[in-house]
Amino acid sequence: MELSLVEFEVCWEFLALGDLPPFLTTPLAEQTFQQRKEKVNSALATLRGRGLADNDGLAPDLTNLLLGLGRFEWAVNAWLTGEHPVRARGASTGVLGILDGDRVLLRRVPVEDLLCELVALAQQTPANVVSLRHTEVKALRQQLIRSGLSEQNARVMSELVDNADWRGQFTVSVCTPDGVYSPLDSIGFHATPHGQVMHSRSATRTTILPATPDAMVNALSRLRDELAA
């Protein structure tokens, strides 16, 4: 199912789902009252014309998709860069929402396939190599050694940074028993001369790992399970 950003925001507010997903912009936020009213009325008319709403409210299929995206036990948000940036949320309810330009695509995905679907979006993001000055990379290596990291690990870390291109990140949020969503923990990934790598960041440590699709899915699964524990 496809919605415009304005249609999505209007439907989200109609269902009283709270704050928009963090991967979405808010096209109505800076509108005057009159401009907002006109756009809301126009969006509702368009939805009714497409059979997605009537005088009683939103169509059941649309309602269920939006409820699934807004109320969940856990969710993973994706910010992916490149020539064709992609933002997305996959929720434990089996709903995947993808922001593509000014359109939001909503669809059902089996829960067991959800993380794979999100990671697959990253494979569609081309890498652009950006070179750093050698002096900056050398300074980073020396600083890591002074901080207590072994010379070998410092060398590997600086090599992974050299020519790295930030590709995006996945954040994980879990709903606690009292209905509060946890802060977002993240896994980011980069393209480097050594291949694509990811960094898993916690409160005390950042770990650099090869970013194969299977590795990213496993890392997201572990992070989700740790937050839910």
N, C-alpha and C positions, 0 to 999 in steps of 0.2 A: 504494500500500500504506500502511496506517495502523497506527501503534503508539502505545501510551501512552509517556509519558516513562520510566517504570520499565522497560517492555519494551525500549525502545530502549537504555537504559543496560545492561541485562542482556545483550542481544545484542552490544553494542559490546565489553563486557568479555569475553564468551565468545570473540569473534574476536581478542582481544588487539590492538585497534586503537590503544591508547594513550589519551591525553587525549581527552575528549569534544570535539566541535566547540565553539568559543567561543560560539556563539549559543545553546547549550543550558544549562539549569540542571542540577543534579545532585540529583535527589530522594532518592537513597540516601546521599548524602555524610554527613549528620548523624544517620543511624539507628544505634541500638545494633546489636551483632552479631546478637542474636536477631531484632530487628525487620527487619534487612536480610535475614537468612536466610529469614524468612517471606515477605517481599515478592518475593525472588528466586524462591523455590519457586512462589509464586502466579503470577508472571509466566510462568514456564516452563510451568506447567500450562495457562495461558490460551493461550499460543502453540501448544502441542501440540493443544489443542482446536480451534484455528483452522487447523490443518494447516500452521503455519509452523515447527514444530519436531517432532522425534521423539527417541527415545532415542539416536540417533547424532549429533544436532546440529541446526542450523538448516536450513530449507528452502533449496534452491539459489538461488531467486529472491531471497529475503531476504538471503542471504549475499552475493550479487553486488551488490545495492544498497548494503549497508553497506560492503563493501570499496571500492566506487567512491566513496563519500562520505568514506572515511577515508584512502585512498591515491591520490594524484593527482599530476599534473605541476603543476597550478595550481588554485586555488579562489578563489571570491569569496564572502565572508560579508556578509549584509545585516542591519542593525538598523534597523527602520522603526517610527516612533512614530505616535501618533494615537489615535483612539477605539478602534481595533482593531489593537494592535501586532502586528507580524509580524517574525519572525527566520528567516533562511534561509541555506543554503549551496548553491552550485552548483559542481560539480567538473568538471574537464576530462574525466573519464570519462563524462560525460553523465548524471550523477545529480543530482537536485535534492531537497534535504531542506528542509521548511518546518515550523517550530514554530508551531502555531496553538493557543493556549491550553495545555492539557496533553496535546496530541496531536502526534505527528510524522508528517507526510505525506511519503512517499518515492515518487519516480517518475522514469522515464527521460525525458530531453529531448535532442534532437539537439544536439550540441556547438555547432554554428553558431547555434543559437537560445537558448543558455543565458543569455547576458548580457541579451538582450531579455526573457526570462522573468523574470529577477531585477528588472530595472528596472520591468517592468510591475507588480510587486508594490507598488512605491512609489506608483503611481497610485491604488491602492486605499486609501491612507492619507489621511484627511481632514486639512486644515490648520486649526489653531486660532491665530488672531492674538493675539499678546501684545505690548503696548505697553511701551516703555522710557521712562524719564524723559528729557525733552529735555536736561537738564543732563548726563546720562551720554553721550548721543550727541554733544553739543557737545564734551565733554571728549575723547572718542575722536577726533574730527576734529582737534582742536588737537594731540593727542599724535602723530597720524600725520604732521602737517605738521612738527612738531619733529623727527620721526625721519627727515625727508628726502623724504617723499612729496609730490608736487605737490598744490597746494590743490584742483585739480579732482578728482584721484583720491581724495583724502581725503574730499571731499564725497560722491562716489559711494559710497565704502566705507561711510561713516556712514549714508547713506540706505538702503543695502542691509541694514544692521544694524537700523535703526529698524523696529519692528513685525515683526521677523523671528521666525519660529517654527521651531525645529529639527525637521526631519522625519526625520532618520536618517543613516546612513552605510553605505558599502560598503567592505569591506577586502579586499585582495588578498594572497594568499600563494602562493609558488612553491617547488616542491621542487628543491633544488640537486642537482648530479650525485652528491654524496656522501650523498644521502638526507635532508638537513636542510632543514626548511621555513624559508623566509625570514621575517623580521619582517613584521608586517602594515603595509602602506601603505594609506592611506584616501582616500576621496572622500566628503565630506559634502554635504548639501543642505538648504536652508531655503525656507520660503515667506515672501515679502516683498511689500510694496506694489508693487514693480516686477516681480512674478512670481516663479516658483520659480528659485532660483539654487543653484549648487553650488560648493564650494571644494575644490580639489585641493591637498593638502598634501604637500610633500616636506621634506627636512632643512633647506632654506634659504628656501623661498618658499611662500606660500599664494596661489593664483590663484582669483579669483571669475569664474564663467562662467554664462550662462543654462543652466538645468537642464531642457532639453527631453529627451524620452526618447532621441532619436538622439544628443544631445550626451553624455548620461550613458553610453550604451553605448560611444561612441567613446572617452571618457575612460577608462573601465575597460579597454578593449582596449589603449590606449596604455600605461597603467600596468602591466598584465599583461605586455606585451611588453618594457617597460623592465626589469622585475624579472627576466624570463627571459633577458635578453641576457647 
